[in-house]
Amino acid sequence: MSSYEKDYYAALGVPKDATAADIKKAYRQLARDLHPDKNKGDRQAEERFKEVSEAYAVLSDPAKRAEYDEQRTLFGGGFRGRNGTGFAGNFGDIFGGGLGDIFGGMFGGGRARGPRRGADVETEVTLDFAEAVRGVTVPLRLSSPHACRTCNGSGAAPGTVPRACATCNGIGSVSVNQGPFSISQPCRDCRGNGRIVDTPCADCRGTGSTSRERTLTVRIPAGVQDGQRIRLAGRGSPGDGGGPAGDLYVVVHVTPHRVFGRRGDHLTVTVPVTFAEAVLGADISVPTLDGPVRLRVPEGTPSGKTFRVRGRGAREGDLLVTVEVAVPKNLSAKARKALEALAAEDEGDPRAGLFDEVTTGG
């Protein structure tokens, strides 16, 4: 069965006008559910996984999708008229000339298809917080369509070779006379491939491609953010007929840290200090991903004050340290007495100015 005889939209469960994002979302969900690692020994799930992978390889590539839609329209009844000719009237009057140029442009003007770029592939990886900040090299296990190893992509069983289609002389398209003009359309005998496989390969069933797993070692750069999409040129599916490979897109998920946060390339951390340290000043120890460092807290530092430790963030970022005055829940009698004495010596009410502003309407 040729590609345009298969309903790739139905395979992914999306409508024909689905956006690229809808197609990608549907594929990712199905690939997770049908992955061989999750369905070991389930032949039906394996076949469905291959079907979904093949559908995504076509619909995720704008050029392949456009060609697939055109072929589906031509052979699926989109242009059928009376007597099965494909047209119901004299279209030469409508277009002011023959349709050979129009349809010839669709299928390469009668030329056999040349090399085609491989499909883009998307996968996901989850990193811990430190790996995302520092960068890390990770192995990625991918499953995507590849040229069948058994037949080397020819689609023919070992020991046999495809033969050139006698109807179209291996071009893949034929000219059909329509009155005073002719129309170039895909050859029905070879389904537009230009060749016929008499003995299909048992592994790929004559398609020339199979879903194959491979492991890539990929370097994730330092400072990557949660949800970031990294493009790796030429690491996607191999091309057809010697064409270039597609690209690999890696969606990164970062596990939150229990202590540190992120603000761009800056790391953030909140460090508690005692009331005495905030009032009198102190040298305190603060954590970083590379070990503790000393930080000077000046006397009279208010709770919520943020200090900067240079070069301790992601890439060229810094560590932003916010100090927070820790309020003790239980006081000894001696400590309580000392605080009461301090309160008695405080000068004025720190909230007086606030009420003055309210009173004056400022």
N, C-alpha and C positions, 0 to 999 in steps of 0.2 A: 504494500500500500504506500503510495507516495505521500509526501507531507501535506499537500493541500486536500487530500481526501480525509485527513484526520481533523477533528475539531479540537484545536488546541485551547480555544476559549472554554469549551465544556470541560476539558481535562483539568483546567485550573479553577473552574467554577466561577468565571467572570464573564460579563457581557462583552460584546464585540467593541463597544465604545469605552472599555475600561481604560483608565489612565495607567501610565507606567508605574505609578506608586501602588495602584490597586493590584496590578499584575504581580509586582514584587512582593507585596504583603501576602497575597494568596499563595504564591510559590513557597515563601519561607515557612508558612504555617503547614502546608502539605508536606514539605521536605522534612520538617521536624517529626511529623506524625508517621511518615512512611519510611524514614531512614532505616537502612538495613541493620544498623546497630540496635535499633529499637524493636525490630521485627525479625529477629534471627530465625531462619528456617521457614518464614512465611513467603512462599513463592508468589502469591497474589500481591502482597504488599511490595515485593521487589519489582514486579512488572509494573505496578502502578507508579512506583517511584521513578522508573525509567521513563514512563509516559509523561509524568509531570516535569521531569528534567528536560526532556526533549521539547515539550511545549514551551517551557520558560526560555530555552536556548533560542527559540525563534521569536517569541513575542517580546522578549526583553531587548532585542536588537531592532531599532527603528527600520533599517533597510530590509531586514529579513521579514519583519512583520508586514511592511508595505507590499512586498512581493507576494507573501502568503495570502494577504487579503485580496490582491488583484487576481491571483490564480483561483482562489475560492469563488470569487465573483464570476469569473468566466466559466468555470466548470460546475459551479453549484447552482446555476439557473438564473443568475442575475441578469444575463443578456438574452435569455431564450425568448424566441418569438414563435410565430406559427411555422409549421413544417420542420421544426427542429433546426432551422438554419442559424438561429441565434439572433436574428433581426427580423422585425415585422414590416419594415418599410424601406424606402430609399433614403438611407442616411447620407448619401452623397450630397443631396440637396441641403440637408441641415448643416453639414460641416463645410460645404463649398468645395468638396474634393474628395479624394479617396481617404479611407481610414487606415490604409497601410502604414502611413507614417505615424499615426497615433498609436496603434497597437504594436508596431514595430519598435517604438521607443520603449514600451513597457518591458519588452523581452529582449532588449539588447540589439534590436535591429537585425535579428536573424543570426547573431553571433552566439557561439557557445559561451556559457558562463565561465568567467575566469576565477582567479583566487578570491576568496571571500574571508573577511575578518571574522575571527571567532567571537563567541558570545561573551559578554561580561558576566562575572560570577560575584555573588555577594555572600559573605559569611560573617559570623559574629565571634567575638572573643571577650572573655571577662578577665580583668586584671584587678589585682589588689591595689590599694591606694599608692603604696610606695613604688610599685612597678610602673604605674601611670606617670608618676612624678619623674622617675629616673630614666624611664625607657627600659625595654626588655625585648629579648628575642624569644619568640614562641613558635612551636610547631602547630600548623593548622591542617586539619584533616578535611579534605574537600571531596565532594562527589559531584561530577559534572560530565556532560557528554564528551566523549573522545572518539577518535578514529578507532574502529574495531581492530584489536591486535590480531585476531584470527585471520581476517581478510585484508588487513592494512587499509581499511576504509573503502575498499572497492565494492563491498556488498555481496561479492561472489564467493561461493564456497572454495576452500583451498584446492588448488589444482585446476580451477576454472577461472575464466576471465569474462567480464561483461563484454557484450558485442555491441557494436555501433548499431543504432536503430536504423533499419532500412527505410523506414517511412520518411524520416527527416534527415537521413544521411549523417546522423550524429550531432546535428545542430541543436535539437531540442524544440524547434518551432517549425511550423509549416505555414504555407500561404493558402488561404481558402478564398476562392473567387466568389465575389458577391456582386454579380452584374458587371458594371464597368470598372470595378476596383477590386482589390484583394486585401485580405486581412491576415496579418501575421499573428498566430496564436500558438500556445504550447501544443506540442505533438501529443495526441491522445494515446498512442501506442507506448511511448516511453515516459509519459507523464511529464514531459518537459526536461527530462534528464539527459537526453541525447544518447542514452545507452540502455540496454536491456539485460537484466540478470536472469539467466535461464535457471541457474542452480543457486538459490540464495544461501548466504552464510547462515549456519545454524545459530551462531551466537548473537548476531545482530539482526537476523531475519531479513537480510538484504538491504537494511538501511545504511550500512557502512559506519554506524556509530553505536557506541554502547556507553552506559553510565559507569564510570570508573572512579575509584577512590585514589587519591594521591595525598601525600603529606608534603607541605611546604614549610620551610623555615623562614619566618618573617620577622623583621626588625620593626618593633613599634617605637616610634620616636619619643623622647622625653617630653613631658608636659602635655600628653594627650588628655583630652577632656572626655567626660562621660557622654556617650551618644555621638561622639565624633566619628566621621566616616573617612577612612583613609583609602586613597586610591593607589594601587600598585600596578603600574603600566605593564602590559604584556604578561601578566601572571594569571589571566583568566583561561577560558577554553581555547584550545588550538584552533587555528583557522582551517578553512576548507581549501583544497587545491593549492596548498602552499601559501595561503593567505596568513596575515599576522594574527597572533593570538589576541583575545580580548583582554580586558583589564579585570583585576581583582579588587573588590571593594570590601574593606574590613570595618565593620561597625563595632566600636569599642564600648564596653560597659565597665564602669569602674566601681568597685565595692567601696562604700563609704568607710572612713576611718573613725575610730571611737574618740580620738583626741583632736586630730587636725581637720581643718576644712580647707576649701579652695576658693580663691577669688582671682580668677584668671591664672596668671603664673605665680601669684602670691599664695603662700600657705597661711592659715590663720590658726590661732590657738588661744584659749582663755586660761589664764593662770591665777589661782587664788592667792591673795596676800593677806596678812593679818592687819588689824587696825593700826597696830604700832608700826609695822613696816610702811604702811601708806603715809602715816603722819610723820615719822622720824626719818624715812628713807632707808633703803637696804639694798644689798647685792643679793639677788635671788637666782636660783637655777631654773632654767626653762628648757623644755624638751624640744629637740629637732629630730628629723629623720636620721640624722647622722650622729646623734648623741647629744647630751645636755651642754648648754652654754650658759655663761653668766650674764645677767642683765642688771644694770643699775636702775633702781627705782628711786627717783628724787624724793626728798621730803615734801609732804603736802600733796602727794599724788591722789587725785580723786578716783573713786571706783569707776571703771569703764574707760580709763585712759589707755590708748593704744601706742605701743612702741614698735619700732622697726629694727629687725636684725637683718643686716644686709647679706644677700647671697645665700640665704637658707631656704629659698622657695624652689619652685620648679624652673628649670632652665636658668634664666637671669633674674627670676623673681626673688622676693624677700619673704621673711617670716614676720607676720604681723601679730604681736603679742598684746592681748588685752588683759589688763589686770582687773581683778574683781575682789573687792574687800570681803573677806569671809566673816560673817557675823556668828560668833559662838552661841550655841544653844544653851549650854550649861556653864555658869560662872562659879568659881570658888568664892567663898566669902571675902577673901582678901582682894580678889580681882574686882568684885562688885564694889567694895568699899573704895578702891582706887578710882574706878570709873565715876562713882558718885561724887568723889572729891573733884575730879576733872570737870564734871558737869557743873558743879557749883562755881567753878572759876571761869567757865565760858563767858565770853563777853557778848551780850546781846542775843537776839533771836535770829537765826539764819533765814527764817521764813518771813521776817517782818517786811522786807522789801517786796515780796510777792504779794502780800495783802495790800501794801500801799499802792501797787500798780492797779489792783482790782478796784480799790476805792476811788482812785482818781480817773478810772476809765481808760488808762493808758494801754 
